Amino acid sequence: MNRIEQLQKLKQNQAWDFIIIGGGANGLGAAVDASSRGFKTILLEAVDFAKGTSSRSTKLVHGGVRYLEQGNLTLVKEALKERGLMEKNAGHLVKNESFIIPNYNWWGGYFYTIGLKFYDLLAGKLSLGSSKYLSKKKTMELIPSIEPNGLQSGVLYHDGQFDDSRLAINLAQTATEMGACVLNHFKVVQLLKDDKNQVTGVIAADQESGDEYTVQGKAIINATGVFTNAIMKMNDTVYKKYIVPSQGIHLVFNKSFLPGDYALMIPKTSDGRVLFAVPWHDKIVVGTTDTLVKKSDIEPIALEEEIEFVLETARRYLTKNPTRADVLSVFAGLRPLAAPDKKGQSTKEVSRSHKIIVSETGLITITGGKWTTYRKIAEDIIDKAIKVHELKPNKCVTEHLTIHGNKKNNAADFENHLFIYGTDSKAILELQESEPELKEKLHPDYNYTLAEVAWAIRQEMATTVDDILARRVRLLFLDARAAISCSTKVAYLLAKELGHDENWIQNQVVEFKILANGFLLKEFRVQ
């Protein structure tokens, strides 16, 4: 997946069946779906693939135990089916994770065991394992750092865990293999309309060169997530709010706070949400919150009250109490919730299921949804576009479509940090052998090497330090200080590969430091 080749594809093609705006889970899913059906497809992403919400999830592929409690069985059943398909189609990234719910009242164990047996039942043949009741002793054995005072029992259940932005990159690669053109750092600045006020294309600006392109297409999909309202402003004469952003944050700690392989699920926090503590890339990710925010920001910053809430809740359930000094990284993401129909509705009441909006101009907009159901959402979007724009009724083929990197019948080695590359990991090792200088580690405490940076530039369309350290190699999300300390090394290799000068390098390092400081608590920011 090479940017120069993709630009050539754009220049050679004058008319597209599908123009997809937005390179997050929904947009990339739609690009894979449309191109695998044989449609001429182009995807334009303003910054980088999964730059926004799609790289800031809780890293779970799950049916949603909370939705089960709310009685939303349709959503749960659909998500459990998709969870199973994701594990089969992208087995190098999706793994079975065992979760434990600790119960501090006598009835919790029975209540959650019954509920989760039903959860298993809904998964059918795609179940990842069966739930079971645990005694207090067994719960403490499996999670040694669990708070023992008042603990009555535990419940063990299975869900999926994955790497979100790595899946996004693999979806972009899959789409290009299917013939699609995908471009990051390519911002749509205008919608084009004909004399009947129908959307016929877009004007997009290449953020790297500053060049503008006119792109014509039959069906235009707006999959811009929390930035939906901005595209809708270009589209409508009468402006209405289509989504409301809700912020969720996660704190990252080292493994000592939750040793072992089990994840923790707290079913009821003080604000009525679910809190997870999940092992991820040899760290622990703890979250999340649900805070309505006024505007959609490309780099949302965790609020002090959110940080304190997650820390305080974690302290209540863990014997080793995490402090602010223990936070290696804090990341905030915005959920694009469909704007509530009723005034005063809380974000917990706003449906998490997706909504497809067809505008009078023919623009098709997708709002809501979650990573687990990205494939089904994409199928729904393309089906709807085919109907609205009277395109050839080609059938969806993604249910059993293998994603780039998937190791068929070859279990991933999740202990090796290169597992995220799947079948590409061999090529990265070969790169280290053919260019020995690329064996150098990015940081003494981590196994990432310069070969991974070179691979990201040459094969995964990374063009900035942020693209590499946030979404190709996940160091910014795991340890923001370590990411800052190796940013210069990454900038130099980028400049060498892409032909930039010293001035560009210095600007990149400064920009990345500003951005990465948003992943650190204010008293620990790097000057």
Summary of the structure (lengths in Angstrom):
residues: 527
radius of gyration: 22.6
end to end distance: 36.1
largest distance: 72.3
contacts: 1859
relative contact order: 0.15
helix: 42%
strand: 22%
